Amino acid sequence: MNEAAFDMKLFESFKPGLTSFCYRMLGSMDDADDAVQETSIRAWQSWSTFRQDSSIKTWIYRIASNLCLDKLRQAKRRSLSVDRSGPAVAIVEPVEMLPDSSWIWPSADFGGNPEDILVRRDTLQLCFIALLQSLPPRQRAVLILKDVFEWSSKQIAETLGMSPAAVNSALQRARETMDRTQLRSEEYSKMDAHPDPDLLSRYVEAFEQFDIPALVSLFHEEGCMSMPPFAMWISGQDDLSKFFALTRWHCVGSKFLRTTVNGGYPALAQYVPSKEASVLVPWGIHVIEMKDHRILHVQNFINAKLFSRLGLPEQIDR
């Protein structure tokens, strides 16, 4: 075998699944894309060393797994806002921002590969991604490959360079940690399986008109809003009302486009007024978690790069 014989079309067929795996491992689409790109380079460079003692798929996932494990040795744990601190005590405009590497970010869909059918949508919920980040990296990889991708212990052992017995032991510890870990985001994510389209429409209407009483009335009494990369988050209708009044200057004139994140979950892309009078520019992606036809949690991910990832326009007309 030689480098020229590396089958890039075959690698492309694995790419959606690899991206899905790396996103769950790393909590960021930027990092996941970088890992998949580096995997393709290393696979091409190392093709001559592939001895066919395992499947090509296992070999490629071994490269991707090692890359993710290397990244995680040097990285701090990513999280969601509500898991990082308590809600704001003083309602002021947010100032403190943490680096992008501090946060779990939503993902675009990974493509139409048939393998994706095996990857359960509930394991793309943001609270599940947050739970995964609580695991040591190797246990995280074992749990994803076993409980999400439904690989055999033998295949996982070959991929991660472990014995089947070590895989089973790591899996047991990972499951115990997942069961034991209590994250606030889990409580806010006990949401309706299918978001209420009427409630979404009412949220859009109230926000675009910036009718604060109508907007706040859509939330549960203890509903909340978080805004990564700002560390601050708001809980309760009274504080939400104060916060919306403080940020009126920024939000009046906003418009939303509908999109989806994390396996097809409905989301709203917020565009805000710009210096140019005729256009609105990207601001945040609102992921809205609901229960009993009320809003539990709005996660407003303020990151313009997400818009291009989701195939959204760079600007829209006012």
C-alpha positions in Angstrom: 0.0 0.0 0.0 1.1 3.6 -0.5 -0.2 7.0 0.4 -1.6 7.6 -3.1 -3.9 4.5 -2.6 -5.6 6.0 0.4 -9.3 6.1 -0.5 -10.6 9.6 0.4 -14.1 8.7 -0.8 -14.2 5.9 1.8 -13.0 8.3 4.4 -15.7 10.8 3.5 -18.3 8.0 4.1 -17.0 7.8 7.7 -16.9 11.6 8.2 -20.4 12.2 9.6 -20.0 9.5 12.2 -16.4 10.7 13.1 -17.6 14.2 13.5 -20.5 13.1 15.7 -18.1 11.1 17.8 -15.5 13.9 18.1 -18.3 16.5 19.0 -19.5 14.3 21.8 -15.9 13.9 23.0 -14.9 17.5 22.8 -18.1 19.5 23.2 -17.3 21.9 20.3 -17.9 21.7 16.6 -14.7 23.7 15.9 -12.6 21.2 17.8 -14.5 18.3 16.3 -13.9 19.5 12.7 -10.2 20.1 13.5 -9.9 16.6 14.9 -11.6 15.0 11.8 -9.4 17.0 9.5 -6.3 15.9 11.3 -7.6 12.3 11.3 -7.8 12.4 7.5 -4.3 13.8 7.2 -2.8 11.2 9.6 -4.8 8.4 7.9 -3.4 9.4 4.5 0.1 9.7 5.9 0.0 6.4 7.7 -1.9 4.4 5.1 1.2 2.3 4.3 1.3 1.1 8.0 -2.2 -0.2 7.9 -1.8 -4.0 8.2 -5.5 -5.0 7.9 -5.4 -6.8 11.3 -8.5 -4.7 12.0 -11.2 -3.1 9.9 -10.5 0.3 8.2 -13.3 1.8 10.2 -11.7 0.7 13.5 -8.3 1.9 12.4 -9.6 5.4 11.4 -11.6 5.7 14.7 -8.4 4.7 16.5 -6.6 7.7 15.0 -9.6 10.0 15.8 -9.8 8.7 19.4 -6.1 9.3 20.0 -6.4 12.8 18.7 -9.4 13.6 20.9 -7.6 12.0 24.0 -4.5 14.2 23.2 -6.6 17.3 23.0 -8.4 16.6 26.2 -5.2 16.1 28.2 -4.5 19.7 27.6 -8.0 21.1 27.9 -10.1 22.3 30.8 -13.6 20.9 31.1 -16.3 22.6 29.0 -19.7 23.3 30.5 -23.0 25.0 30.2 -23.7 28.3 32.0 -26.1 26.9 34.5 -23.6 24.2 35.6 -20.8 26.7 36.1 -22.3 29.0 38.8 -25.5 30.1 40.4 -27.9 32.6 38.8 -27.2 36.3 38.9 -27.9 38.1 42.2 -27.6 41.6 40.8 -29.4 42.2 37.5 -27.0 44.2 35.4 -25.9 44.1 31.8 -23.5 41.1 31.4 -19.8 42.0 31.2 -17.7 39.0 32.2 -16.9 36.8 29.2 -15.1 33.5 29.3 -13.1 32.0 26.4 -14.9 30.0 23.8 -13.0 27.0 25.1 -14.9 27.2 28.3 -18.3 26.4 26.8 -20.2 23.6 25.2 -21.5 24.9 21.9 -24.5 23.5 19.8 -23.8 21.5 16.7 -25.1 21.5 13.2 -26.4 18.3 11.7 -23.7 15.8 10.7 -25.0 14.8 7.3 -27.3 12.1 5.9 -25.0 9.1 6.4 -27.0 5.9 7.1 -24.8 5.3 10.1 -26.4 8.4 11.8 -29.6 6.3 12.2 -27.7 4.3 14.9 -26.8 7.4 16.8 -29.6 8.3 19.2 -30.9 11.8 19.0 -31.2 12.1 22.8 -27.4 11.7 23.1 -27.0 15.0 21.3 -29.0 17.0 23.8 -26.8 19.7 25.3 -27.3 18.4 28.8 -26.1 15.0 27.7 -23.0 16.5 26.1 -22.4 18.4 29.4 -22.7 15.1 31.3 -20.1 13.5 29.0 -17.6 16.2 29.9 -17.8 15.0 33.5 -16.1 11.8 32.6 -12.4 11.1 32.3 -11.5 11.2 28.6 -10.9 7.4 28.1 -14.1 6.5 30.0 -15.9 9.1 27.8 -14.7 7.4 24.6 -15.7 4.0 25.9 -19.2 5.1 26.9 -19.8 6.9 23.6 -18.7 4.0 21.5 -20.6 1.5 23.5 -23.8 3.2 24.6 -24.2 5.7 21.7 -22.6 3.9 18.7 -23.4 0.4 20.0 -20.0 -1.0 19.2 -18.9 -4.3 20.7 -16.4 -4.4 23.6 -14.0 -6.2 21.3 -14.2 -3.5 18.6 -13.8 -0.7 21.3 -10.8 -2.5 22.7 -9.1 -2.6 19.3 -9.9 1.0 18.8 -8.6 2.3 22.1 -5.8 -0.1 22.6 -7.4 -1.7 25.7 -8.4 -5.3 26.7 -12.1 -6.2 26.5 -12.0 -6.6 30.3 -10.6 -3.1 30.7 -13.3 -1.7 28.3 -16.0 -3.3 30.4 -14.5 -2.0 33.6 -14.2 1.6 32.2 -17.8 1.4 30.9 -19.1 0.4 34.4 -17.2 3.3 36.0 -18.5 5.7 33.3 -22.1 4.7 33.8 -21.8 5.0 37.5 -20.4 8.5 37.2 -23.1 9.5 34.7 -25.8 8.2 37.1 -24.2 9.9 40.1 -23.5 13.3 38.5 -26.1 16.0 39.3 -26.1 18.9 36.9 -28.4 21.8 37.0 -28.7 21.7 33.2 -30.4 18.2 33.6 -33.2 19.8 35.6 -33.7 22.5 33.0 -33.6 19.9 30.2 -36.5 17.8 31.4 -38.3 19.2 28.4 -41.1 18.2 26.2 -39.9 15.7 23.6 -41.3 17.9 20.8 -41.1 21.6 21.3 -44.4 23.4 21.0 -44.4 25.2 17.6 -47.1 27.6 18.8 -44.9 28.6 21.8 -41.9 29.1 19.6 -44.0 31.4 17.4 -45.3 33.4 20.4 -41.7 33.7 21.6 -40.6 35.1 18.2 -43.5 37.5 18.1 -43.0 38.8 21.7 -39.2 39.1 21.2 -39.4 40.8 17.8 -42.0 43.3 19.2 -39.9 43.4 22.4 -43.1 43.2 24.4 -41.5 42.4 27.8 -44.6 41.4 29.7 -45.7 39.1 26.9 -42.2 37.6 26.6 -41.8 37.0 30.3 -45.2 35.4 30.6 -44.1 32.6 28.3 -41.6 31.4 30.9 -42.2 29.1 33.9 -42.0 31.0 37.2 -38.4 29.8 37.7 -37.5 29.8 34.0 -34.1 31.1 33.0 -31.9 32.5 30.3 -28.2 31.9 29.8 -25.9 33.6 27.3 -22.5 32.0 26.6 -19.8 33.3 26.4 -21.1 35.6 29.2 -20.8 33.9 32.5 -24.0 35.5 33.9 -27.4 33.8 33.7 -30.8 34.9 34.8 -33.5 32.9 36.7 -37.1 33.8 37.5 -39.7 35.9 35.8 -39.0 39.0 37.9 -35.3 39.0 37.1 -35.9 38.2 33.5 -38.2 41.2 33.3 -35.5 43.5 34.8 -32.9 42.0 32.4 -34.9 42.5 29.3 -35.6 46.1 30.3 -31.8 46.7 30.7 -31.0 45.2 27.3 -33.9 46.7 25.4 -31.5 49.1 23.6 -29.6 46.1 22.1 -32.5 43.8 21.3 -35.2 46.2 19.9 -35.4 45.6 16.1 -34.2 42.0 16.3 -35.5 39.4 13.8 -35.3 35.6 14.0 -34.7 32.9 11.4 -35.6 29.3 12.2 -32.9 26.6 12.2 -32.1 23.3 13.9 -29.2 22.2 16.1 -28.0 19.0 17.8 -29.8 16.3 15.7 -32.7 18.4 14.5 -33.8 20.2 17.6 -35.6 23.5 16.7 -33.7 26.7 17.4 -33.9 30.4 16.5 -31.2 32.5 15.0 -31.3 36.1 16.3 -30.2 39.0 14.1 -29.8 42.5 15.6 -29.5 46.0 14.2 -26.1 47.0 12.8 -24.4 50.3 12.0 -25.9 49.9 8.5 -29.5 51.1 8.6 -30.7 48.5 6.1 -29.3 45.2 7.5 -29.4 43.1 10.6 -26.3 41.0 11.6 -25.9 37.7 13.6 -26.0 37.8 17.4 -27.1 34.5 19.0 -28.7 31.1 18.5 -31.6 30.6 20.9 -32.1 27.0 22.0 -35.4 26.8 23.9 -36.2 24.1 26.3 -39.9 23.7 27.2 -42.1 21.9 29.6 -45.9 21.9 29.9 -46.1 24.5 27.1 -44.0 27.0 29.0 -40.3 27.9 28.6 -37.9 26.4 31.1 -34.6 27.6 29.7 -33.4 29.7 26.8 -29.8 29.1 26.0 -28.7 32.0 23.8 -25.4 31.0 22.3 -23.8 34.3 21.3 -21.2 33.2 18.7 -21.4 34.5 15.1 -19.4 31.5 13.9 -22.4 29.3 14.6 -24.4 31.1 11.9 -22.2 30.0 9.1 -21.9 26.5 10.5 -25.7 26.3 10.5 -25.9 27.5 6.9 -27.5 30.8 7.9 -26.9 34.1 6.1 -24.3 36.6 7.1 -26.9 39.3 7.3 -30.6 39.9 6.6 -32.6 42.9 5.5 -34.4 44.9 8.2 
